Amino acid sequence: MYLRLGDILVLRGLLTAEQRDEILDAQRSTARPFGALAEEMFGIQASDVEHAWATQYASIADHIDPRDAKIESRALARINRRQAWQFCIMPLHYSGDSLIICTTRDHLARALRFTGWRNTEPCQFVIAEPEDLGMALMRHYPMDGASPDLVSTSAA
């Protein structure tokens, strides 16, 4: 089910339905992003917009089990084990020019910030359950002291 950004912000109690509708009216006349207007018009924090966007993206992204996913060594080589665990991401493979990266819904916003800073190539995210991603990280990026629980407990 596709969730609209404004509806997510209303569900989280950050906007009223009336405020959402005011932003939509302003958006129609200015063609500016909903999140930017929410910040300017009603003081919504950028981090709240980012987390709402991550919820929206996760609602439409493919959900996979990375333990069973196609894995390419050149994709895994794009990050080191510390980065994989710190940002709860696992590059899986390439689809055309895009690097397919697995993360969890709760880590999506942080993963996006990291990959936007770190990678110059286009990235597409897929979503996994924390336990599944943790097990895949243990297999492909083993690190002393790391366990699947880290993926569940280190949400950004």
C-alpha positions in Angstrom: 0.0 0.0 0.0 1.4 3.4 -1.0 1.5 5.8 1.9 1.6 9.6 1.2 4.1 11.6 3.1 1.5 14.0 4.4 -0.6 11.1 5.7 2.3 9.6 7.5 3.0 13.0 9.2 -0.7 13.2 10.2 -0.6 9.6 11.5 2.4 10.5 13.6 0.7 13.5 15.1 3.1 15.9 13.5 0.6 17.6 11.3 -3.2 17.9 11.4 -5.3 16.9 8.4 -6.0 20.6 7.8 -2.3 21.5 7.8 -1.6 18.6 5.4 -4.3 20.0 3.1 -2.8 23.5 3.3 0.6 22.1 2.3 -1.0 20.3 -0.6 -2.6 23.5 -1.8 0.7 25.3 -1.6 2.4 22.4 -3.4 0.0 22.6 -6.3 0.7 26.3 -6.8 4.5 26.1 -6.3 5.5 22.6 -7.3 7.8 22.4 -4.3 8.5 19.3 -2.3 5.9 18.4 0.4 8.6 18.0 3.0 10.2 21.3 2.4 6.8 23.1 2.6 6.0 21.2 5.8 9.2 22.4 7.4 8.7 26.0 6.3 5.0 26.4 6.9 4.6 24.4 10.1 8.1 24.0 11.6 8.2 20.2 11.0 11.8 19.0 11.8 13.8 17.8 8.8 14.5 14.6 10.7 10.8 13.9 11.0 10.3 14.5 7.3 13.2 12.2 6.6 11.8 9.4 8.8 8.4 9.8 7.2 10.0 9.6 3.8 11.8 6.4 4.9 8.5 4.9 5.9 7.0 5.9 2.6 9.9 4.4 0.7 9.8 1.2 2.7 6.1 0.8 1.9 6.8 0.6 -1.8 10.3 -1.0 -1.8 10.8 -4.7 -2.4 11.1 -6.7 0.7 13.7 -9.6 0.6 15.5 -12.1 2.7 19.2 -11.1 2.1 20.3 -14.6 3.2 18.8 -15.9 -0.1 19.5 -12.9 -2.3 21.8 -12.8 -5.3 25.2 -11.5 -4.0 28.0 -10.2 -6.2 31.5 -9.8 -4.7 32.0 -6.5 -6.5 28.9 -5.1 -4.7 30.1 -6.4 -1.3 33.5 -4.7 -2.0 31.8 -1.3 -2.1 31.9 -1.0 1.7 34.0 -2.4 4.5 32.7 -4.5 7.4 32.7 -1.5 9.9 30.5 0.5 7.5 28.2 -2.5 6.9 27.5 -2.9 10.6 27.6 0.8 11.5 25.0 1.7 8.8 23.2 -1.6 8.8 23.6 -2.0 5.0 24.6 -4.8 2.7 25.3 -4.1 -1.0 23.9 -7.1 -2.9 24.4 -6.8 -6.6 24.1 -4.5 -9.6 21.0 -4.1 -11.7 22.1 -2.2 -14.8 24.1 0.8 -13.4 22.3 0.8 -10.0 23.8 -0.8 -6.9 21.1 -2.7 -5.0 21.5 -2.3 -1.3 19.7 -4.1 1.5 18.8 -2.4 4.8 15.9 -2.3 7.3 13.0 0.1 7.4 14.3 1.6 10.6 17.8 2.2 9.1 16.7 3.4 5.7 17.1 7.1 6.3 20.6 6.7 7.8 21.6 4.3 5.0 20.5 6.8 2.4 22.6 9.5 4.0 25.6 7.3 4.1 25.3 6.0 0.5 24.6 9.5 -0.8 27.9 10.6 0.7 29.9 7.5 0.0 28.8 6.3 -3.4 28.8 8.1 -6.7 26.7 5.5 -8.5 22.9 5.3 -8.4 21.6 3.1 -5.5 18.3 1.3 -5.0 17.3 0.0 -1.6 15.5 -3.2 -0.7 14.2 -3.9 2.8 14.8 -6.8 5.1 13.8 -7.9 8.5 16.5 -6.9 11.1 17.2 -10.5 12.1 17.6 -11.6 8.4 20.0 -8.7 7.6 22.0 -9.3 10.8 22.5 -13.0 9.8 23.5 -12.0 6.3 26.0 -9.4 7.6 27.5 -12.0 9.9 28.1 -14.2 6.9 29.5 -11.6 4.5 31.0 -9.0 6.9 32.1 -11.0 10.0 33.3 -8.8 12.8 34.3 -9.6 16.3 31.5 -8.7 18.7 28.9 -8.3 16.0 25.7 -10.2 16.1 22.3 -9.9 14.5 21.0 -8.2 17.6 23.0 -5.1 16.6 20.8 -4.6 13.6 17.7 -4.7 15.8 19.0 -2.4 18.5 21.0 0.2 16.6 18.1 1.9 14.8 18.9 5.4 13.7 
